Amino acid sequence: MNLPFEPQRQTQDYQASDAAHHIHAFVDQKALNAEGPRVMVRGEGLYLWDSEGKRYLDGMSGLWCTQLGYGRKDLTAAAAAQMDQLAYYNMFFHTTHPAVIELSELLFSLLPGHYSHVIYTNSGSEANEVLIRTVRRYWQVLGKPEKKIMIGRWNGYHGSTLAASALGGMKFMHEMGGLIPDVAHIDEPYWYAQGGDLTPAEFGRRCALQLEEKILELGAQNVAGFIAEPFQGAGGMIFPPESYWPEIQRICRQYDVLLCADEVIGGFGRTGEWFAHQYFGFEPDTLSIAKGLTSGYLPMGGLVLSKRMAEALVERGGVFAHGLTYSGHPVAAAVALANLKALRDEGIVRQVKDDTGPYLHKLLHEVFGNHPLIGEIQGTGLLAALQFVEDKGTRKRFANENDLAWQCRTFGFEEGVIIRSTLGRMIMAPALVASRVELDELVDKTRIAVDRTARIAGKL
Ligand code: PXG
């Protein structure tokens, strides 16, 4: 075994202790305990090593978050220096600190000019919790307290806390205590699965018009905001048809409903633009951010507000009774600052847009364009989804597509690449620092995993 580190304990020892104490995310814990989780012990660049010394190319940036990859010494140094200087102070009691001030300066230099303020949180879920209260407070300040209802989308994902999961449209989460009042949902713009005989453009408009119908059904005077991911992430890396966002924006403006973009996955360069709404060409009122803000090195999120909203809240709102102990945490802020500087100064976002993004998509189209198992390739920048299909002519999907995709993911692990499965889609979102050579390896190993899956599905 050729390990770049000293293994400290046996894998089984780690697993037994983990099983004794730990409840994992979105899993049958009993089944996982029987199987034993993989123990990740080291990361460097795009690569991870487990406790058995096996190396993986991480095609998912952790959970869509390690924009700079693993092991960046500049981020470690920023954290250490800030810990030495001021490890903690808060933003209650009329105080602030340089790290959060400098982070905000840099953040707003990267954002379009019509945003001016941010409320920091520790995660994406919290950003969306804060969103609900902030949006409702905004309408109260404007003298419209009855504007309270938030509209989200089925199969959208906005986090796992109570209100964030209610905004999202994962029904199996709602069934586990995830609903709150004054939330409604419309369909997702997933043309490949739900578009029927409509063209993508027709389907995109149809899905957007559902928002208008829902607003009219609920009464525009009662609707506070519409929340959506610019492209769906956890729901399967689904890109809406081009007709979708312009129509959604028109409807939100017409009915005075705030347009709230959840940029937790799309933000910080993933699409080759700094923010995904810029790629799709619309102008939200709020942005929920997290993940790539710190490259995942420390937990941090936030809710970005337009000047119009911030002006109402700051100039006319008085006290906003909201605050978190760790909002704008100095160490997280210092790491976020170093992370955003690196993304900007090393030209990484531009590289994704001009070089590595187009390279990845060209490669994917060469390798999977005529693959018998793949019906659609979506994405842009360092973001891609491969749609499994049983019959390309009719877009008929496999009845067991979820199992097939999970199997493909497992084959990927065996081949030394981490890709994500959701329903019948395989997702890639590697670190934004990925080189062409690493992208070659990502696509090559993914092809082996997809071919092995195609054999099981009787397609090869
Ligand atoms: N909004 C979006 C769009 C997200 O993708 C959250 C909010 C919540 O963020 P926190 O930091 O509270 O987790 C997310 C999180 C997956 C996966 O498997 C995706 C997320 C989290 C876990 C798994 O695709 N996204």
Residues whose N, C-alpha, C, O or C-beta is under 5 A from the ligand:
A	BS01	PXG	L63 S123 G124 S125 E126 Y157 H158 G159 E229 G233 A234 D262 V264 I265 A290
